[in-house]
Amino acid sequence: MGRSAGAFTDAGTFWRQRISAAPGYSVIDHDNRFRAHIARSPVFASAYQRCMENRDTLLRNYAGSDLADICKGTEIETDEGICLRITEEHDHQHFPLHPEEAKHRLAGRLRLIPGIGPATERLLIRKGCRTIHDLRHIRGFQKDAEKVLRIIEEGDFGAVVALIAERFGRTHPDIIMASAFSPDERFCFLDIETLGVFSRPVFLIGSAELRGGRISFHQFLARDIDEELPALLAWRDSVPQDATVISYNGRSFDLPYLADRFAYYGIEHEISRDQIDLLHITRRMHRSTLCDCRLGTVEEELLGIERGSDLPGALVPEFYDIYRRTKNPGPLLPVLKHNRQDVLSLIELLRFYREMAG
């Protein structure tokens, strides 16, 4: 059963009292970088000072302003109330790596066949077996080769991912090639903003879909804690049931977090089974070459994206709470910008990996 309206009000009151508790981050001096590696959600002192100055400026500049006017948002009505949806569109070019290219490359992965490891692969290649097609003529591998080729030729995203995960693990870069079997229209690029650790409310869901050569980007905003459920429902209703969710740490954080929040309200919602978590693929591919695998670092080092004065993720809950308490939209603007860039960077990162795989 779902929770009563009174329960929602009580929850809102409860979180209004708790949001201003001790922050979930540590301010670190630049000469204490060792501590930055062990502190929870570190923010360097210079960045913190800059953000506090920016906060004060935003509060002055946007005093008396209305959020919906600034963001051109639209109120969305659900069975459980309203939330604000902010929408924008961008041009999009189709991703490189077409399904036939992906099939060709996957057919060259001899180790997709059970019993073939690195040593056996090298031996088979020396004997002239360079693709799984060649293995159909070797008695010991014939049956498995036919099975694997059938999965690849059918081009079902979920089945190909399961095949790759079984042999190489869910973080293997070949998962990127499997993404070619999911139509662009099925992708849902997702990033959420929350008030901290698990079991705290979600207040912003950033989601992008690809439609007719365009990026359709939406942010579902709970303007106060009591609008969390409407924001969850509005996002849920905007996503196709067969969506392939693209995220950065979504398998471990965003999707379980959303499932937890739906369950809190007594709502059954099956989160998409088809997922690609780009964080784990990035770690596997670039851990030895990047100083860390934060999305901001990946943007700069791999994509050439410079965020400039971006709000650190650790400060997002604090800036949202200032907006929530004062109703001054100024401090919320960098939160919206931060979430927007997170989502749009997922599209560019998938494009980058598809180019590498092509």
N, C-alpha and C positions, 0 to 999 in steps of 0.2 A: 504494500500500500504506500501511496505517496504521503508526504508530510502535509499537515494542515497549514492554512494561511497563517495561523497564529504561530506555528513553529517557525515559519520563514521570518516573521517579525522578530521572534525571540533570537533567532540566529543572527539577524542583522544587528540587533542590540549587543549581542555577545561579542561579535567581531569588532564593532565600533569601539568597544572597551578594550580590546586586546591589540588592535593594530599598532598602537603607539608604544608597544612594549619594546624591549631591547632589540636593536636592529640585528639582522642576520648577517652582518658583514663586519670586517675588521679594517680600520684605516691604518695603512702601513707607510712608514717613511721610506723614501727611495733608497736610503743607505741600509735598509734592513730587508733586502730582497730574500734572504734565507727564510725570514718569518713569513714572507708572502707565499712561499711554497707550502707552508704547513698551516697557515691561517685559513679559516673558513670564509669563503667569498671575500678575498682581499680586494681593497680599493686603495690605490696609492694616494698619499696625502694631497699631492698637487691636483689630481683628478677630482678628489673629494671637494677641495676648496673651490675649484672651478665650477663644479656642479652646484655648490651652495650659492655661489655668486649668481649663477644662471637662474637658480630657483628664485632668488629675491627679485631679479630683473623681470622674470616672467610674472611674478605676483603683481608687480607694479604695472606692467604693461597691459595685462589682461584683466585688471580689476573691473568688475561690472560687466564683463563680456559673457556671451552665451555660447556654450560649447557647440551646440548644433549649428549655429551660424558660422562659427570659425571652421568647423570640420565638414560642413555640408552633410551632416549625418541625417539619417531618417529613422524615426521611431518604428520599431518592428513589434507588432502585437502577437503574443503567443497565448496559449491557454492559461499560462501562469503569470501573465503580466507583460510588461514592455521592456525593451532594451534599445540601445542605440546601435544602428548599423552604419558604418562609414565605408563607402565604396569608391573605388577608382579603377581605371583601366589603363593598360599599357600595351604597346605593340609587342608581339611575340613572334619569333621565327621558330619554325619547327626544329626539334632537336635533331642533331646528327645521329647517325647509326640507325639505319632502317632495319626492319625485322629480318630481311633476307641476309643482310650483312651479319647480323647477330647470329643467325643460324649457321652461317659459314664459319664464323670464328669459333662458336661453341663446338662445332663438329671437329675442330682441330684440337680439342682438349681431351687427349687420350685418357687422362686420369679421372675423367668422369665415369669410367668403367671400373666397377669393383675389381680389386686385385691388381690394379695397375698403379704403382707408386713411381717415384722419381727414377729409380734404377731401371725398373721394367720399361718405363716410358722411353728412356734413352736407348735401351736395347731394341725396342720395337722401331724406333726412328731409324736406327742404323740398318735395320732390315728392310727399310722402305715403307713402313706403316706410319703415315703422317696424319691421318685423320681416322675418325671412328668408322667411316665408310670402309676403310681398308681392313678394319678388324672383323668385318662380317665374313671374311674369308679365312679367319683363323678359328679353328674348332673351339678352342678354350674360351674365346671371347665372343663368339658369334651371337649367342642368345642375348647377352647383356648389351651388345652393340646395337642390335635391332631394337631393343627396348628403349635405350637412350636416344637413338636417332628418331624414334617415333615421338618421344616427348618433345624433342627439339623441333621437329617438323610441324607438330600440331601447334606449337607456339603459344601455349597457355601460360600466362605469367606465373600463376601460383605453382603450377607443376614444374616449370623450369627452375623457379627459385628453390623449391623443395629438393630438386635434383642436385643443384649446386650446393645447397646447405648441407645435404647429407654427405657429400664427398669432401667439401672444402670448408664448411662452416658458413654461418649467416653473414659474416663480415667480409667474405671474399669479394674482391673487386669484380668478379664475373657476374655478381648480382646486378651490376650496372648494365651488362649486356642483356640481362633478363628484362630490364625496364623497357627495352625496345618492343617487347610483346604486349605492353600495356598502352593502349591508345592515349594520346596526350589528353583527351577529354576526360579520362578517368583519374588523372593525377589530382591529388589534393595536397598542396604544400601547406604545412601546418606549424604554427608556433603559438604557445600560450604564455600568458603572464599571470602569475599567482601572487598571493600575499605571503609566500614563504614556503615552508616545507609541506609535506603531505598533510592532507586534511584541512588545509586552509583554503578559502574560496579562490576560484578562478575569476578574474575580473575582466580579462581581455583575451579573445581568441582571434588570432590572425590566420586567414585562410585564403589561398589563391587557387583558382582553377583556370584552365586554358580552354577558351572557346573561340573557334573560328579565327585563329591567328591572333587572338588578343588574350592578355592576362587580365582576368577579372579578380580583383583583390578586395577582400572584405575584412573589416574588423568588427567583431561583435562585442560591444562594451557594456559592462554593468556599471552604471553611473554611481551606484551605491551597492552595498552588499546584497540588499534585497532583490537586486536585478540579476543576480548570478544565474538562477534557474532559467529565466527567460533568455539570457544570453546563450546558455548551453543548448536550449531547445532550438533557438533560431539558427545556431551553427549546425546542429544536427540535421535540421530540415533542409539546409542549403547544400549538403554533401550527398552525392549519389551513393546508394547502398553498396555498389560494387567498386567504390573508390580505391585507388592505390595511394596510400598516404606516404608522402615524402617528408621527412623530418630531420632534425639534428638532435639526437639523443631522445627522440620521441618514443622509441621502443621501451626505454627504461624510465622515462619521465612523463612526457606530454600525454601519451595515450593511456598509461595506467592512471595518471592523475585525473584525466577526464572520466575514465570509468569509475574511479572512486567518488567523484563529485556527483555523477549521475546516481550511483548507488546510495549516496547520502540522502538524496531526495526520493529514494524508493522507486527509481525509474530504471527499467531494464533497457539497456542500449548496447548492442553488440558493436564494439569498435572494429573497424576494418581489419580483416585478416591479412590483406595484401599490404605490405609495408616495405619501405626502404629507409633505413636509418643511415644517413650519410656520415654521421659522426664515427661510427664503428668502422666504416669503410675507409674514412680518412685516417683514422689511427693505424689501421693495418698498412696503408700505403705510404704514409708520410710521418709516422712517429719518429723516425730516425733523422728526419731532415727539418722538421719544424720545432721551434722552441716549446710550443704547446699546440694542442688541437682545438683551442677555442675558436668559435666561428669567426670572431673578429680577426684572429691571426690568420686563419685560412683565407678570409677575404683579402687581406693585404698581400699575403705571400703567394697565393695561387690565382686569385681572381683580379688582382690589381684594384680592389675597391678600398677607398680610404674613407672611413666614417667621420673623421674629424672630431668634433665635439660631441660624440655620441654619449648618451647616458649609460653608465655601467649597469649591467643587469642587476647587480646586487642592490642598487639604489632605486630600482623600479618600484618596489612595494612602498617605499617611503614617499616618493613623489606622487604616487597614486593616492596615498592616504592624505597628503596635503590637499590635493584636489577634492577628495571626498569630504573632508572636514570644512573646507573654505568655500567650495563650489566655484572657486576661481579656476578656469580651465588652463591657465598658464602652465602649471607644473605637469599637467597631463600631456601636453604637446610633445615633449621629448620622449615620453613613454610610448605614445603612438608611433612616433618616428622610429624608435628603437625596434619595436615589434614589426613595423612595416619592412625595415631593412632586413631583419632576420628572415622574414618570409621570402622576400624577393631574392635574397642571396641564395636560398635553397634552389631556386630555379636556375640561377647562374652556375651553381656548383654542380647540379646534375648535368647541365650543358657541358661544363668543363670535363667531367668524367666520361660523358658520352663521346666527346671528341677524342679523348685519350683511347677509348675502347674501339673507336672506328678505324 
